């Protein structure tokens, strides 16, 4: 038994000696982790409720008639161009019912195809997975309003997935148009041709907000007014026949953001700097918009009205959207912020020189966020941090000239 104790004691002593040597070795030869410096961007983003405001001319809103569009939804039309045929008069109930059904299917399928045009099956699957996570969070937090928004978002993604995954969408549309033409040949009533009164983008699709949300609201919209409009539910199917032409160049978006962002927003407005806005449901594309007006604060919120020019299905086929507002964007040399050190009141990083020696380089930090740092790139400065430099990340003390490998 004594031999066992003696053996265990010897093993313990040997382990202690080995540990001591290991610590001494690390003291003089610190183990370092490194990272290559790359170019990158960090954005200051706030999530916001967005409302689309368009310059739209309503050409027709009428019941007891049947409209057959000549122009396709979303297509550009010139002033005076024929856009549709309007039928009224002697139409048998059966033909009238079938024709309306066909027109409604065409309208829905065309709108869905246009909105899903840029979607990929993978991106839509990712959106559904994200919504599943959001449901769990909202349930635990007891946020009923969030659950309603999530449900609406899921329904929209499922519809877009059906259109995106279907390879026969065009053939279905063509079949419906053929049926439409056959039914129209059976109409013996009056036929009226409709022409565009202005140039722009043609739509036979209404959302019911065309007269509730107009350019006049740009100067008067408030946070509470925007909330009231969002809660209202106009009847988008009130009329059998609807047509409108929208300005195809200018569109406006109103976003409701926290009052605390006012200094940044007013600073951009005063310097005529644009904002970038992204609609997450429609991908990662950003739209550069100019700030037109900032409302007075109300209950901690302000409405920022912006003007955009780039065409987007998100803008022309939707009214209320979730938006990401990019307040600032910083591009430069990107690396983990753990590498940043303060040495003699100077901010910088240690890099590996000649594959073994530590070299301190002073940097100008632009922003840090989520574990990353973006520093200003300036290749004209002596001893400047350069792209693909190897920066050192270690908690151990380190000095210029230390051998790190």
TACOR-V935234 format. One record per residue. RES is the residue in one small letter. SS is DSSP state (a for helix, b for strand, c for the rest). BURIAL is + if it has 9 or more other ideal C-beta (glycine too) atoms within 8 Angstrom, else -. D_FIRST is the distance of its C-alpha to the first C-alpha in whole Angstrom. Layout:
RES;SS;BURIAL;D_FIRST  RES;SS;BURIAL;D_FIRST
//
This chain:
x;c;-;0  x;a;-;4  x;a;-;5  x;a;-;5  x;a;-;7  x;a;-;9  x;a;-;10  x;a;-;11  x;a;-;13  x;a;-;14  x;a;-;16  x;a;-;17  x;a;-;19  x;a;-;20  x;a;-;21  x;a;-;23  x;a;-;25  x;a;-;26  x;a;-;27  x;a;-;29  x;a;-;31  x;a;-;32  x;a;-;33  x;a;-;35  x;a;-;36  x;a;+;38  x;a;-;39  x;a;-;42  x;c;-;42  x;c;+;42  x;c;-;42  x;c;+;45  x;b;-;47  x;b;+;50  x;b;+;53  x;b;+;57  x;c;+;60  x;b;+;62  x;b;-;65  x;b;+;65  x;b;-;67  x;b;+;66  x;b;-;68  x;b;+;69  x;b;-;69  x;b;+;70  x;b;-;71  x;b;+;74  x;b;+;77  x;b;+;80  x;b;+;83  x;b;+;85  x;b;+;89  x;b;+;92  x;b;-;95  x;b;+;97  x;b;+;100  x;b;+;100  x;b;+;103  x;b;+;103  x;b;-;102  x;b;+;104  x;c;-;103  x;c;-;105  x;c;+;105  x;b;+;103  x;b;+;102  x;b;+;102  x;b;+;100  x;c;-;101  x;c;+;99  x;c;-;95  x;c;+;93  x;c;+;92  x;c;-;94  x;b;-;97  x;b;+;100  x;c;-;103  x;c;-;106  x;c;-;108  x;c;+;106  x;b;+;106  x;b;+;103  x;b;+;104  x;b;+;106  x;b;+;107  x;b;+;108  x;b;+;110  x;c;-;113  x;c;-;113  x;c;+;110  x;c;-;109  x;a;-;106  x;a;-;104  x;a;+;104  x;a;+;104  x;a;-;100  x;a;+;99  x;a;+;100  x;a;+;98  x;a;-;95  x;a;+;95  x;a;+;96  x;a;-;93  x;a;+;91  x;a;+;92  x;a;+;91  x;a;-;88  x;a;+;87  x;a;+;88  x;a;+;87  x;a;+;83  x;a;+;83  x;a;+;84  x;a;+;82  x;a;+;79  x;c;-;81  x;c;-;78  x;c;+;75  x;c;-;72  x;a;+;70  x;a;-;67  x;a;+;68  x;a;+;69  x;a;+;66  x;a;-;64  x;a;+;67  x;a;+;66  x;a;-;62  x;a;-;63  x;a;+;65  x;a;-;62  x;a;-;60  x;a;+;63  x;a;+;63  x;a;-;60  x;a;-;60  x;a;+;63  x;a;-;62  x;a;-;59  x;a;-;62  x;c;-;64  x;c;-;67  x;a;-;70  x;a;-;72  x;a;+;69  x;a;+;69  x;a;-;73  x;a;+;73  x;a;+;70  x;a;-;72  x;a;-;75  x;a;+;73  x;a;+;71  x;a;-;75  x;a;+;76  x;a;+;73  x;a;+;73  x;a;+;77  x;a;+;77  x;a;+;74  x;a;+;77  x;a;+;79  x;a;+;77  x;a;-;75  x;c;-;79  x;c;-;80  x;c;-;84  x;a;+;84  x;a;-;87  x;a;-;89  x;a;+;89  x;a;+;90  x;a;-;93  x;a;-;93  x;a;+;94  x;a;+;97  x;a;-;98  x;a;+;99  x;a;+;100  x;a;-;103  x;a;-;104  x;a;+;104  x;a;+;106  x;c;-;108  x;c;-;109  x;c;+;110  x;c;-;113  x;c;+;113  x;b;-;114  x;b;-;112  x;b;-;111  x;b;-;110  x;b;+;107  x;b;-;107  x;c;+;105  x;c;-;106  x;c;-;104  x;c;+;102  x;b;+;98  x;b;+;95  x;b;+;96  x;b;+;95  x;c;+;96  x;c;+;92  x;c;+;92  x;c;-;90  x;c;+;92  x;c;+;91  x;c;+;94  x;c;-;96  x;c;+;94  x;c;+;92  x;c;+;95  x;a;-;95  x;a;-;97  x;a;+;93  x;a;+;92  x;a;-;93  x;c;-;93  x;c;+;89  x;c;+;87  x;a;+;83  x;a;-;84  x;a;+;87  x;a;+;85  x;a;+;83  x;a;-;86  x;a;+;87  x;a;+;83  x;a;-;83  x;c;-;87  x;c;-;87  x;c;+;91  x;c;-;92  x;c;-;92  x;c;-;93  x;c;-;96  x;c;+;99  x;c;+;99  x;b;+;100  x;b;+;99  x;b;+;99  x;b;+;98  x;b;+;98  x;b;+;95  x;b;+;96  x;b;-;94  x;b;-;93  x;b;-;92  x;b;+;90  x;b;+;88  x;b;+;85  x;b;+;84  x;b;+;80  x;b;+;79  x;b;+;76  x;b;-;75  x;a;-;77  x;a;-;74  x;a;+;75  x;a;+;79  x;a;-;78  x;a;+;77  x;a;+;80  x;a;+;83  x;a;+;82  x;a;+;82  x;a;+;85  x;a;-;87  x;c;-;86  x;c;-;87  x;c;-;83  x;c;-;82  x;b;+;79  x;b;+;77  x;b;+;77  x;b;+;75  x;c;+;75  x;a;+;72  x;a;+;73  x;a;+;75  x;c;-;72  x;c;-;72  x;c;-;75  x;b;-;76  x;b;+;80  x;b;+;81  x;b;+;84  x;b;+;86  x;b;+;86  x;b;-;89  x;b;-;88  x;b;+;86  x;c;+;87  x;c;-;86  x;c;+;83  x;b;+;83  x;c;-;80  x;c;-;77  x;b;+;79  x;b;+;81  x;b;+;83  x;b;+;83  x;b;+;86  x;b;+;86  x;b;+;88  x;b;+;87  x;c;-;88  x;c;-;86  x;c;-;86  x;c;+;84  x;a;+;84  x;a;+;81  x;a;+;84  x;a;+;87  x;c;+;86  x;c;+;84  x;c;-;85  x;b;-;81  x;b;+;78  x;b;+;75  x;b;+;75  x;b;+;73  x;b;+;74  x;b;+;73  x;b;+;74  x;b;-;73  x;b;+;71  x;b;+;70  x;b;-;69  x;b;+;68  x;b;+;64  x;b;+;62  x;b;+;58  x;b;+;55  x;a;+;56  x;a;-;52  x;a;+;54  x;b;+;56  x;b;+;55  x;b;-;57  x;b;-;58  x;c;-;60  x;c;-;62  x;b;-;62  x;b;+;61  x;b;+;60  x;b;+;57  x;b;+;55  x;b;+;56  x;b;+;54  x;b;-;57  x;c;-;57  x;c;-;54  x;c;-;51  x;b;+;53  x;b;+;53  x;b;+;57  x;b;+;58  x;b;+;61  x;b;-;63  x;c;+;64  x;c;-;66  x;b;+;65  x;b;+;67  x;b;+;65  x;b;+;61  x;b;-;60  x;c;-;58  x;c;-;55  x;b;+;58  x;b;+;60  x;b;+;64  x;b;+;65  x;c;+;68  x;c;+;69  x;c;-;71  x;c;-;71  x;c;-;74  x;c;-;72  x;c;-;70  x;c;-;66  x;c;+;66  x;c;+;64  x;c;-;65  x;c;-;64  x;c;-;61  x;c;+;60  x;b;+;56  x;b;+;55  x;b;+;51  x;b;+;50  x;c;+;47  x;c;-;46  x;c;-;44  x;c;-;47  x;c;+;49  x;c;-;52  x;c;-;55  x;c;-;54  x;c;+;50  x;b;-;49  x;c;+;47  x;c;-;46
//
